[in-house]
Amino acid sequence: MDTPQWNLYRYTNAVWASELCPGHKLVLLALMHYMRSDRLFAYPGLENLRKDTSMSRTKLVAYLKDLKTAGWLDRSSPPEGTMTQPGREPNCYYLPPRGRVPVLPPHCLQVRTGHLNNLRRGPSSKDSLNG
Protein backbone atom coordinates (compact mmCIF):
# COMPACT_ATOMS: atom_id res chain seq x y z
CA MET A 1 0.00 0.00 0.00
CA ASP A 2 1.36 3.43 -0.94
CA THR A 3 1.87 6.04 1.75
CA PRO A 4 -0.23 9.10 0.92
CA GLN A 5 1.72 12.17 -0.09
CA TRP A 6 1.42 15.58 1.47
CA ASN A 7 -0.78 18.25 0.08
CA LEU A 8 1.65 21.02 -0.94
CA TYR A 9 -0.42 23.72 0.76
CA ARG A 10 -0.60 21.79 4.06
CA TYR A 11 3.11 21.00 3.98
CA THR A 12 3.92 24.67 3.34
CA ASN A 13 1.82 25.61 6.36
CA ALA A 14 3.61 22.96 8.42
CA VAL A 15 6.98 24.43 7.42
CA TRP A 16 5.87 27.97 8.33
CA ALA A 17 4.60 26.73 11.72
CA SER A 18 7.72 24.64 12.40
CA GLU A 19 10.58 25.57 14.69
CA LEU A 20 13.10 25.26 11.87
CA CYS A 21 15.72 27.99 12.03
CA PRO A 22 15.39 30.75 9.40
CA GLY A 23 18.05 29.36 7.03
CA HIS A 24 16.56 25.87 6.84
CA LYS A 25 13.05 27.27 6.52
CA LEU A 26 14.11 29.59 3.67
CA VAL A 27 15.80 26.79 1.74
CA LEU A 28 12.84 24.43 2.14
CA LEU A 29 10.28 27.08 1.14
CA ALA A 30 12.41 28.16 -1.84
CA LEU A 31 12.59 24.54 -2.99
CA MET A 32 8.85 24.09 -2.53
CA HIS A 33 8.28 27.17 -4.70
CA TYR A 34 9.33 25.00 -7.67
CA MET A 35 6.82 22.24 -6.83
CA ARG A 36 3.25 22.03 -8.10
CA SER A 37 0.31 20.53 -6.26
CA ASP A 38 0.09 17.71 -8.82
CA ARG A 39 3.85 17.15 -8.81
CA LEU A 40 5.39 17.03 -5.35
CA PHE A 41 8.98 17.09 -6.56
CA ALA A 42 11.30 19.68 -8.02
CA TYR A 43 14.75 19.88 -9.53
CA PRO A 44 15.52 23.62 -9.69
CA GLY A 45 19.31 23.32 -9.65
CA LEU A 46 21.65 24.66 -7.01
CA GLU A 47 22.35 27.88 -8.91
CA ASN A 48 18.65 28.78 -9.00
CA LEU A 49 18.24 27.96 -5.31
CA ARG A 50 21.40 29.88 -4.49
CA LYS A 51 20.02 32.97 -6.23
CA ASP A 52 16.59 32.57 -4.60
CA THR A 53 18.02 32.28 -1.10
CA SER A 54 21.03 34.63 -1.48
CA MET A 55 23.21 31.94 0.10
CA SER A 56 26.61 30.64 -0.83
CA ARG A 57 26.65 27.29 -2.59
CA THR A 58 28.44 25.72 0.39
CA LYS A 59 25.84 26.89 2.91
CA LEU A 60 22.96 25.91 0.61
CA VAL A 61 24.32 22.37 0.15
CA ALA A 62 24.79 22.04 3.92
CA TYR A 63 21.19 23.14 4.59
CA LEU A 64 19.83 20.73 1.95
CA LYS A 65 21.82 17.89 3.51
CA ASP A 66 20.53 18.79 6.99
CA LEU A 67 16.92 18.88 5.74
CA LYS A 68 17.28 15.48 4.07
CA THR A 69 18.92 13.91 7.13
CA ALA A 70 16.23 15.35 9.43
CA GLY A 71 13.45 13.96 7.20
CA TRP A 72 12.05 17.23 5.78
CA LEU A 73 12.71 16.16 2.18
CA ASP A 74 13.97 13.28 0.08
CA ARG A 75 16.49 13.46 -2.76
CA SER A 76 16.90 11.07 -5.68
CA SER A 77 16.75 10.87 -9.46
CA PRO A 78 13.81 12.50 -11.24
CA PRO A 79 10.86 10.29 -12.21
CA GLU A 80 10.96 8.34 -15.46
CA GLY A 81 9.98 10.54 -18.41
CA THR A 82 10.97 13.84 -16.79
CA MET A 83 12.65 16.16 -19.28
CA THR A 84 16.24 16.95 -18.28
CA GLN A 85 19.29 18.28 -20.05
CA PRO A 86 21.07 15.61 -22.12
CA GLY A 87 23.95 14.01 -20.24
CA ARG A 88 22.91 15.46 -16.86
CA GLU A 89 21.24 13.67 -14.00
CA PRO A 90 19.82 16.42 -11.75
CA ASN A 91 19.08 16.07 -8.07
CA CYS A 92 15.36 15.80 -7.62
CA TYR A 93 13.84 16.83 -4.29
CA TYR A 94 10.62 15.26 -3.03
CA LEU A 95 8.41 15.91 -0.06
CA PRO A 96 8.77 12.98 2.34
CA PRO A 97 6.02 10.39 2.75
CA ARG A 98 3.22 11.78 4.87
CA GLY A 99 3.66 9.28 7.70
CA ARG A 100 7.27 10.34 8.36
CA VAL A 101 7.73 12.85 11.15
CA PRO A 102 10.66 15.18 10.48
CA VAL A 103 12.86 16.35 13.33
CA LEU A 104 14.77 19.57 13.83
CA PRO A 105 18.28 19.56 12.39
CA PRO A 106 20.97 19.88 15.10
CA HIS A 107 21.81 23.40 13.93
CA CYS A 108 18.23 24.54 14.61
CA LEU A 109 18.37 23.07 18.11
CA GLN A 110 21.59 25.00 18.80
CA VAL A 111 20.08 28.23 17.46
CA ARG A 112 16.92 27.71 19.50
CA THR A 113 18.87 26.95 22.70
CA GLY A 114 21.08 30.01 22.16
CA HIS A 115 18.02 32.19 21.59
CA LEU A 116 16.36 30.91 24.76
CA ASN A 117 19.55 31.50 26.75
CA ASN A 118 19.66 35.08 25.46
CA LEU A 119 16.04 35.59 26.51
CA ARG A 120 16.77 34.21 29.98
CA ARG A 121 19.74 36.54 30.41
CA GLY A 122 17.61 39.58 29.64
CA PRO A 123 18.60 42.65 27.67
CA SER A 124 22.21 43.78 27.81
CA SER A 125 23.30 47.40 27.98
CA LYS A 126 23.99 47.16 24.21
CA ASP A 127 20.31 46.32 23.65
CA SER A 128 19.11 49.47 25.37
CA LEU A 129 17.49 52.10 23.18
CA ASN A 130 18.87 54.84 25.45
CA GLY A 131 22.44 53.67 25.62
HELIX and SHEET records of a PDB file:
HELIX    1   1 LEU A    8  ALA A   17  1                                  10    
HELIX    2   2 PRO A   22  HIS A   33  1                                  12    
HELIX    3   3 LEU A   46  THR A   53  1                                   8    
HELIX    4   4 ARG A   57  THR A   69  1                                  13    
HELIX    5   5 PRO A  106  ARG A  121  1                                  16    
HELIX    6   6 SER A  125  ASP A  127  5                                   3    
SHEET    1   A 3 PHE A  41  ALA A  42  0                                        
SHEET    2   A 3 CYS A  92  TYR A  94 -1                                        
SHEET    3   A 3 ASP A  74  SER A  76 -1                                        
END                                                                             
